[in-house]
Amino acid sequence: MARDSEAGQLLAIAQQAAGASRADDLIAASLPLLREIGGATTALVVARSSEGLVVRVREGEPLPVDELDLPETNSGLVDVVPPASWVAAGVGSARGIRLPGHSGTLLVAWTAEPPVDQEVLDTATAVVHGALARLDAEEQLADLVLRVDNAQHLAGMGDYDWHIPTDTNRWSDELFRIYGHEPQSFNATYEMFLSNIHPDDRERIQGIHQQAYASGEPYQMIERIVRPDGEVRYLSSNGEVIMDADGKPVRMRGTCIDVTERILAEHETERAAERFGGLVESSPDAILVLDSRSTILQANGKAAAMLGADPTGHSLDEILPPEAWTGGEGVDAKTLQGEPLTLDVITAGLTESSHEGRTAVFLQDALPRLEREAMAIRLGESHQRRRQALEINDNVVQGLTSAVYSLEQDDVLQAGSFLQRTLSAARNMMDDLLEPSGEELHPGDLVRSSAANLDRTAPSEETTTQDTRGTQPSTHRVLIVDDAEDIRMLLRMKLDRHGDLDVVGEAADGIDAVDQARALQPHLVLLDMAMPRMDGLQALPLIREAVPDVRVIVLSGFNQGTLEREALAAGADRYLVKGGSMRELLEVIASVLDSA
């Protein structure tokens, strides 16, 4: 009986030690138990480190550990053979208890073999070992709970576990925070839960729960809650119902995530999309949205009206030629029925990640723009003609009038002066009109729609004379080329009086000039620039080709600065401005022919 009493006492002490809340407290509480078992002289915590074994003394004198050999076990009881230094100190036996979750070992030494029954000793040390394991499990559980709580807090997520028969609900700390309350501040009964739901959502949420009770199927829902301060938050909840053996729901558990920011962002996106859609539909442009293969994904009402039908699903090449897909003005396009369109096209890539690879195409009917531009051109031409009329009146008409008045008074010199100034003004006016374009004149630019002509009331005797030179042979054959018949006549009259010049032909345009040059083989060609069918710049190289040795003098109404360089480059020997004296012309002709 005494033995049983001693064992019961030892177990009671062991159980008391096992109630300690910290490992150090447990070891301290265990020493009386071990001393009761049979004279344990010391208790040590031996820990392994990079420097070897480290000893922490709990009771008694420290023992040397340089010769200690602890078995390599992960947990449980460890039988330790006392080293010689321990035996010399009076230790007869030792036992170790591996500390779960720690690198140390609780080592207990006796001066002799334990005097009590081995079964009692094993029981006592097993209780201590179990208490150490419980402490370790509690520490791990506390650490796990803390990490889960931190993770839930970071994720804005909480969990719940509602025991239906007792209407008791375990909420995580974070779920209390999500609802705007201090953690574990109340028992979250079902009624308390419903009181936090937005009034407009309560009936729907109860219906989801009732359906889950009846079917046992998992559920997921979005619900609004109202916090104590009145703030409305959106939660995404999921859960499952656990049934008992009879199919009766006994528990409902799941998680809740605060998705307020995402829901509000989605609402704003929807509102922005509605506003954008309204703007697109009210746009005066036809708007198409294409995918990466140029298939039309979306189109506004204006596009359907312009193209004759909703183009969604059609390819862009049914409307626009491929070269216009990147944009352009005045593009020849067609409706979905094949009717012709003239469009201005603008394209723009959509940069949002959700629209990556898509392109917006804006179409406008180009005809109104083209009509406006044509009207602006006509208005500009009208202003230009008005300015020309004013300049003609100021510079030409008045000069010619002054010359006529001078001739009526038999003042030939004064009349000639007025005519020279009028010719100069007319040529300057032509230069002014040509200058705004900034373009140089090229072969073909001077082709006239009709020949120049001055009506004469009655030809003089000289103009009707075909040959006033008699039969005297001429030295140089001359071809006169000018679309103004009067100028050709006056030139012929003057040249025919010159004994060395024989006018063998006349031409009114460039084509006729080339033909006559080829047929007549003249020595000299007097060539105008602005003529019908073919201008002088075009005819010059052809005349040179037909008559390689011919000399060409250009007589032009344009100033030298306007056409002289182009004429000389085309093959002319000299460039003269019309309106100079006949004497000057004859001197130039003589100079050119003499240089042949």
C-alpha positions in Angstrom: 0.0 0.0 0.0 2.9 2.3 0.8 4.2 1.6 -2.6 0.9 2.5 -4.2 0.6 5.6 -2.1 4.1 6.7 -3.2 3.3 6.1 -6.9 0.0 8.0 -6.6 1.9 10.9 -5.0 4.5 10.9 -7.7 1.8 10.9 -10.4 0.1 13.8 -8.7 3.3 15.8 -8.7 4.0 14.8 -12.3 0.5 16.0 -13.3 1.1 19.3 -11.5 4.4 19.7 -13.4 2.6 18.9 -16.6 0.3 21.9 -16.0 3.1 24.4 -16.3 2.7 26.9 -19.1 6.4 27.3 -20.0 9.2 24.8 -20.6 11.4 26.4 -18.0 8.5 26.3 -15.4 7.9 22.7 -16.3 11.5 21.7 -15.7 11.6 23.5 -12.4 8.3 21.8 -11.4 9.6 18.4 -12.4 12.6 18.5 -10.1 10.7 17.8 -6.9 9.0 14.9 -8.6 12.3 13.4 -9.7 13.8 14.0 -6.2 10.8 12.2 -4.7 11.5 9.3 -7.1 14.8 8.6 -5.6 17.4 11.2 -4.9 18.2 12.9 -8.1 21.2 15.0 -7.5 20.9 17.4 -10.4 18.9 18.3 -13.4 20.5 19.8 -16.5 19.4 21.2 -19.9 22.0 20.1 -22.4 21.8 21.8 -25.8 23.8 21.1 -28.9 25.3 24.1 -30.8 28.1 24.8 -33.3 30.5 24.9 -30.3 29.4 21.5 -29.0 27.3 20.7 -25.9 26.2 23.6 -23.8 25.0 23.0 -20.2 22.4 25.1 -18.3 22.3 24.2 -14.6 18.9 23.9 -13.0 19.8 22.4 -9.6 22.8 21.0 -8.0 26.4 21.2 -8.9 27.4 21.4 -12.6 28.7 18.3 -14.2 31.4 18.2 -16.9 30.0 17.4 -20.3 33.1 17.0 -22.4 32.8 13.2 -22.4 29.0 13.1 -22.6 27.6 11.1 -25.4 23.9 11.7 -26.1 22.1 9.4 -28.4 20.9 11.0 -31.7 17.1 10.6 -31.3 14.5 13.1 -32.3 12.2 12.8 -29.3 11.2 10.7 -26.3 13.2 9.3 -23.4 16.9 8.8 -23.7 18.9 6.4 -21.6 22.3 8.0 -20.9 25.4 6.2 -19.8 27.2 8.4 -17.2 30.7 9.2 -18.3 33.7 8.5 -16.0 33.9 12.0 -14.8 30.2 11.8 -13.6 30.8 8.4 -11.9 33.8 10.0 -10.1 31.4 12.7 -8.9 29.1 10.1 -7.5 26.5 9.7 -10.3 25.3 6.2 -10.7 22.6 6.6 -13.4 21.1 9.3 -15.7 18.1 9.7 -17.9 17.3 12.3 -20.6 14.0 13.7 -21.8 14.3 15.1 -25.3 12.5 18.5 -25.5 10.1 18.4 -28.5 10.7 21.3 -30.9 13.9 22.3 -29.1 17.6 21.5 -29.5 18.0 20.7 -25.8 17.6 17.6 -23.6 16.4 17.6 -20.0 19.1 15.4 -18.3 18.5 14.0 -14.7 21.3 12.3 -12.8 21.2 10.1 -9.6 23.9 9.2 -7.1 22.8 5.6 -7.5 20.3 3.5 -9.4 16.8 4.8 -8.9 15.5 3.0 -5.7 11.9 3.0 -6.9 10.1 0.7 -9.3 11.1 1.2 -12.9 7.5 1.4 -13.9 6.8 4.3 -11.6 9.9 6.1 -12.9 8.8 5.5 -16.5 5.4 6.8 -15.7 6.7 10.0 -14.0 9.2 10.8 -16.8 6.5 10.0 -19.4 4.2 12.5 -17.8 7.0 15.1 -18.0 7.7 14.2 -21.6 4.0 14.4 -22.4 3.7 17.9 -20.8 6.7 19.0 -22.8 5.0 17.8 -26.0 1.8 19.5 -25.0 3.6 22.8 -24.5 5.3 22.4 -27.8 1.9 21.7 -29.5 0.3 24.7 -27.8 3.2 26.9 -29.0 2.9 25.6 -32.5 -0.9 26.1 -32.4 -0.5 29.6 -31.1 2.0 30.4 -33.8 -0.3 28.9 -36.5 -3.3 30.9 -35.2 -1.2 34.1 -35.3 0.1 33.4 -38.8 -3.5 32.6 -40.0 -4.8 35.8 -38.4 -2.0 37.8 -40.1 -2.6 36.2 -43.4 -6.4 36.9 -43.1 -5.7 40.5 -42.2 -3.4 41.0 -45.2 -5.9 39.3 -47.5 -9.0 41.1 -46.0 -10.5 37.6 -45.4 -12.2 36.1 -42.4 -13.7 32.7 -41.7 -16.7 31.5 -39.8 -18.0 28.2 -38.3 -21.7 28.2 -37.2 -22.9 25.3 -35.0 -26.6 25.3 -36.1 -28.2 23.4 -33.2 -26.7 25.7 -30.5 -26.7 28.8 -32.7 -23.1 29.5 -31.7 -20.8 30.9 -34.3 -17.0 31.1 -34.2 -15.7 34.1 -36.2 -12.1 34.7 -36.9 -10.6 38.0 -35.5 -10.4 39.4 -39.0 -14.1 38.7 -39.7 -15.0 40.8 -36.7 -12.8 43.6 -38.1 -14.4 43.3 -41.6 -17.8 43.8 -40.0 -16.3 46.8 -38.1 -16.2 45.3 -34.6 -13.4 44.5 -32.1 -12.3 40.8 -32.3 -14.4 38.4 -30.3 -16.6 41.2 -28.9 -19.9 39.3 -29.2 -21.4 35.9 -30.0 -22.1 36.0 -33.7 -25.5 34.3 -33.7 -27.4 34.0 -36.9 -29.7 36.9 -35.9 -26.6 39.0 -35.1 -25.2 38.1 -38.6 -28.4 39.1 -40.3 -28.6 42.4 -38.5 -25.3 43.3 -40.1 -26.5 42.5 -43.6 -27.8 45.4 -45.8 -31.7 45.4 -45.5 -32.0 45.1 -49.3 -29.9 41.9 -49.3 -31.3 40.0 -46.3 -34.1 38.1 -48.0 -31.8 37.0 -50.8 -29.1 35.8 -48.4 -31.6 33.9 -46.3 -32.9 32.2 -49.5 -29.3 31.2 -50.4 -28.8 29.6 -47.0 -32.1 27.8 -47.0 -31.3 26.3 -50.4 -27.9 25.2 -49.1 -29.6 23.6 -46.0 -32.0 21.7 -48.3 -29.5 20.5 -50.9 -26.3 20.3 -48.9 -24.5 21.9 -51.9 -21.8 24.5 -51.4 -22.8 28.1 -52.0 -21.2 31.4 -53.0 -22.6 34.9 -52.8 -21.9 38.6 -52.8 -23.6 40.5 -50.0 -23.5 44.0 -48.6 -22.9 44.7 -44.9 -23.5 47.8 -43.0 -20.8 48.6 -40.4 -21.7 50.4 -37.1 -20.5 53.7 -38.5 -22.9 53.3 -41.5 -20.3 52.4 -44.1 -21.4 49.9 -46.6 -19.0 47.2 -47.6 -19.2 44.3 -50.2 -18.2 40.8 -49.2 -17.7 37.7 -51.3 -18.7 34.7 -49.2 -18.6 30.9 -49.8 -19.5 28.1 -47.6 -20.6 24.5 -47.1 -23.2 22.8 -45.0 -22.2 19.7 -43.0 -25.0 17.2 -42.4 -25.2 14.6 -39.6 -25.9 10.9 -40.1 -29.6 11.6 -40.6 -29.0 14.3 -43.3 -29.8 17.1 -40.9 -27.6 20.3 -41.2 -25.5 20.7 -38.1 -22.8 23.1 -39.2 -22.2 25.8 -41.8 -18.7 27.0 -42.4 -16.8 29.1 -44.9 -14.9 32.3 -45.7 -15.6 35.9 -46.4 -13.5 38.3 -48.4 -13.9 42.1 -48.4 -14.2 42.9 -52.2 -15.5 46.5 -51.8 -12.7 48.1 -53.8 -13.1 45.7 -56.7 -16.9 46.0 -56.7 -16.7 49.8 -56.6 -14.1 49.7 -59.4 -16.4 47.5 -61.5 -19.3 49.8 -60.9 -17.2 52.8 -62.0 -16.0 50.9 -65.1 -19.6 50.1 -66.0 -20.6 53.7 -65.6 -17.6 54.8 -67.6 -18.5 52.2 -70.3 -22.1 53.5 -70.4 -20.8 57.1 -70.7 -18.4 56.1 -73.4 -21.1 54.1 -75.2 -23.3 57.2 -75.1 -20.5 59.3 -76.6 -19.8 56.7 -79.3 -23.4 56.5 -80.3 -23.8 60.3 -80.4 -20.6 60.7 -82.4 -21.0 62.2 -85.9 -18.3 59.7 -87.1 -18.8 56.1 -87.9 -16.7 54.1 -85.4 -15.6 50.5 -85.8 -13.6 48.4 -83.3 -11.4 45.7 -85.0 -9.6 42.6 -83.6 -6.1 41.7 -84.6 -7.4 40.0 -87.8 -9.3 43.2 -88.9 -12.7 41.6 -88.1 -15.3 44.2 -86.9 -16.2 43.5 -83.3 -18.3 46.6 -82.6 -19.9 49.4 -84.5 -22.0 52.4 -83.6 -25.3 53.4 -85.1 -23.6 55.9 -87.4 -21.5 53.1 -88.9 -24.5 51.0 -89.6 -26.3 53.9 -91.3 -23.3 54.8 -93.4 -22.5 51.2 -94.5 -26.1 50.2 -95.1 -26.2 47.5 -92.3 -24.6 46.5 -89.0 -21.0 45.7 -90.0 -20.3 43.6 -86.9 -18.7 40.3 -87.9 -17.7 41.5 -91.3 -14.0 42.0 -92.4 -12.7 45.5 -92.9 -11.6 44.6 -96.4 -15.3 44.5 -97.4 -15.4 48.3 -96.8 -11.9 49.7 -97.3 -9.0 48.7 -99.6 -6.0 47.4 -97.6 -3.9 50.4 -98.4 -6.4 52.6 -96.5 -6.4 50.6 -93.3 -3.8 52.8 -91.7 -5.8 56.0 -92.6 -6.2 58.4 -95.4 -8.3 61.2 -96.9 -10.7 60.8 -99.8 -10.5 57.0 -99.8 -12.6 55.1 -102.3 -14.7 52.8 -100.2 -18.0 51.0 -100.5 -21.0 50.0 -98.4 -21.8 46.4 -97.5 -24.1 46.4 -100.5 -21.3 47.5 -102.8 -22.4 51.1 -103.3 -19.4 53.6 -103.7 -18.3 55.8 -100.8 -15.7 58.5 -100.4 -14.3 58.5 -96.9 -11.8 60.1 -94.6 -10.2 57.3 -92.5 -8.5 57.6 -89.1 -7.2 54.6 -87.1 -6.0 54.4 -83.5 -4.8 51.4 -81.5 -6.6 50.7 -78.2 -4.0 50.6 -75.4 -6.0 49.2 -72.5 -4.8 45.7 -71.5 -8.3 44.3 -71.9 -8.4 45.7 -75.5 -4.8 44.8 -76.5 -4.5 44.0 -80.2 -7.7 46.0 -81.0 -8.0 49.0 -83.3 -10.5 51.8 -83.5 -11.4 53.0 -87.0 -13.2 56.4 -87.5 -14.9 56.9 -90.8 -16.2 60.3 -92.1 -18.1 61.0 -95.3 -15.4 63.0 -97.3 -17.9 64.6 -99.8 -18.8 67.6 -97.5 -15.1 68.3 -96.9 -14.3 68.0 -100.5 -17.2 70.4 -101.4 -16.0 72.9 -98.8 -12.4 72.7 -100.2 -13.7 73.1 -103.7 -15.7 76.1 -102.7 -12.7 77.6 -101.0 -10.6 77.1 -104.1 -13.3 78.7 -106.2 -13.5 81.6 -103.8 -9.7 81.9 -103.9 -9.8 81.9 -107.7 -12.5 84.5 -107.7 -10.4 86.7 -105.5 -7.4 86.1 -107.7 -9.4 87.0 -110.9 -10.7 90.1 -109.2 -7.1 91.1 -108.3 -6.0 90.3 -111.8 -8.8 92.5 -113.2 -7.7 95.4 -111.0 -4.1 95.0 -112.0 -5.0 94.8 -115.7 -7.0 97.9 -115.3 -4.2 99.8 -113.5 -1.2 98.4 -115.4 -2.3 97.5 -118.9 -5.5 99.2 -119.8 -4.4 102.6 -118.6 -1.0 102.2 -120.3 -2.5 101.2 -123.6 -5.0 104.1 -123.3 -2.1 106.5 -122.8 -0.4 105.0 -125.9 -3.5 105.4 -128.0 -3.9 109.1 -126.9 -0.2 109.7 -127.7 -0.6 108.2 -131.2 -3.7 110.4 -131.9 -1.5 113.4 -131.1 1.2 112.0 -133.5 3.6 111.6 -130.5 5.1 108.3 -131.6 8.0 108.4 -129.1 5.7 109.0 -126.2 3.3 106.2 -127.4 6.3 103.8 -127.7 7.3 104.7 -124.1 3.8 104.0 -122.8 3.8 100.7 -124.7 7.2 99.6 -123.3 6.1 100.4 -119.8 2.8 98.6 -120.3 4.6 95.5 -121.6 6.9 95.5 -118.7 4.0 95.8 -116.2 2.1 93.0 -118.0 5.2 90.7 -117.7 5.7 91.6 -114.0 2.1 90.9 -113.4 2.5 87.4 -114.9 5.5 86.8 -112.7 3.5 87.9 -109.6 0.7 85.5 -110.5 3.1 82.6 -111.0 5.3 83.2 -108.0 2.8 82.1 -105.2 2.7 78.5 -106.4 6.5 78.2 -105.8 6.7 75.8 -108.7 9.0 76.1 -111.7 7.6 76.0 -115.2 8.2 72.7 -117.1 7.6 71.5 -120.6 3.9 71.3 -121.2 2.9 74.0 -118.6 2.6 76.6 -121.4 0.3 74.7 -123.6 -2.6 77.1 -124.4 -6.2 76.1 -124.9 -6.5 78.3 -128.0 -4.3 80.5 -130.1 -3.7 84.1 -129.2 -5.7 86.4 -131.6 -6.3 90.2 -132.0 -9.3 91.0 -134.1 -8.4 93.5 -136.9 -11.1 95.6 -138.6 -9.3 95.8 -141.9 -6.0 94.4 -142.9 -3.4 96.8 -144.4 -1.9 96.4 -147.7 1.3 95.2 -146.1 -0.4 92.4 -144.3 -1.9 91.0 -147.5 1.4 91.0 -149.3 2.8 87.5 -149.6 6.3 88.5 -150.9 7.7 92.0 -151.0 11.3 91.0 -151.5 11.1 90.4 -155.3 13.2 87.5 -156.6 16.5 88.3 -154.8 17.8 85.1 -153.4 18.1 84.8 -149.5 20.9 83.4 -147.5 19.1 82.2 -144.3 15.8 80.3 -144.1 13.6 81.3 -141.2 10.6 79.5 -139.6 8.3 81.7 -137.4 6.5 79.9 -134.6 3.8 81.8 -132.6 0.1 81.2 -131.9 -0.6 85.0 -132.4 -1.3 85.5 -136.1 -0.7 89.2 -135.9 2.7 88.7 -134.4 3.7 86.2 -137.1 2.5 88.7 -139.7 4.5 91.6 -138.3 7.6 89.5 -137.9 7.3 88.3 -141.5 6.9 91.8 -142.8 10.0 93.0 -141.0 12.2 90.0 -141.9 11.1 90.0 -145.5 12.5 93.5 -145.9 15.9 92.1 -144.8 17.8 90.8 -147.8 19.6 87.9 -146.0 16.5 86.4 -144.4 13.8 84.3 -146.1 10.7 83.4 -144.1 9.9 79.9 -145.5 7.1 79.0 -143.1 4.9 79.8 -140.2 3.5 77.6 -137.3 0.8 78.3 -134.8 1.7 75.6 -132.2 4.5 73.3 -131.2 3.4 70.2 -133.1 3.1 72.2 -136.3 6.5 73.7 -135.6 8.2 70.4 -135.3 6.5 69.1 -138.5 7.5 72.2 -140.5 11.1 72.2 -139.2 11.5 68.6 -140.3 10.0 69.5 -143.8 11.6 72.9 -144.4 15.0 72.4 -142.7 15.3 76.1 -141.7 18.5 77.8 -140.5 16.7 79.8 -137.9 13.5 79.3 -135.8 11.8 82.2 -133.9 10.0 80.3 -131.2 7.2 81.4 -128.9 6.7 79.6 -125.5 3.0 79.6 -124.7 1.1 77.9 -127.5 -1.8 75.4 -128.1 -1.2 71.6 -128.3 2.5 71.7 -127.5 4.4 74.6 -125.8 7.9 75.9 -126.7 9.7 74.0 -124.0 8.3 70.7 -125.4 8.9 71.6 -129.0 12.5 72.8 -128.6 14.3 69.4 -128.2 12.2 67.9 -131.0 13.1 70.8 -133.4 16.8 70.2 -132.5 16.4 66.6 -133.3 14.7 67.3 -136.6 17.3 69.9 -137.7 20.5 69.4 -135.7 22.3 72.6 -136.9 19.3 74.9 -136.6 19.5 78.1 -134.5 16.6 78.9 -132.2 15.8 82.3 -130.7 13.0 82.3 -128.1 10.5 85.2 -128.3 8.4 85.0 -125.1 6.0 87.2 -123.2 7.5 86.0 -119.9 10.3 87.8 -118.2 13.8 86.4 -118.5 13.9 85.4 -114.8 10.8 83.3 -115.4 11.7 81.1 -118.4 15.2 82.0 -119.7 17.1 79.3 -117.8 14.6 76.5 -118.8 14.6 77.6 -122.5 18.4 77.7 -122.7 18.6 74.3 -121.0 16.1 72.9 -123.6 18.3 74.0 -126.5 17.6 77.7 -127.3 20.5 79.9 -128.4 19.0 83.2 -127.1 16.0 84.3 -125.1 14.3 87.6 -125.9 11.3 89.2 -124.2 8.5 90.2 -126.6 8.0 94.0 -126.9 11.5 95.0 -127.7 12.4 96.9 -130.9 12.7 95.2 -134.2 16.1 96.6 -134.6 17.2 94.7 -131.5 15.7 91.5 -132.8 17.6 91.9 -136.1 20.8 92.5 -134.3 20.3 89.3 -132.2 19.4 87.3 -135.3 22.6 88.5 -137.1 24.7 87.6 -134.0 23.2 84.1 -133.7 23.5 83.3 -137.4 27.1 84.6 -137.6 28.1 82.3 -134.7 26.8 79.3 -136.6 
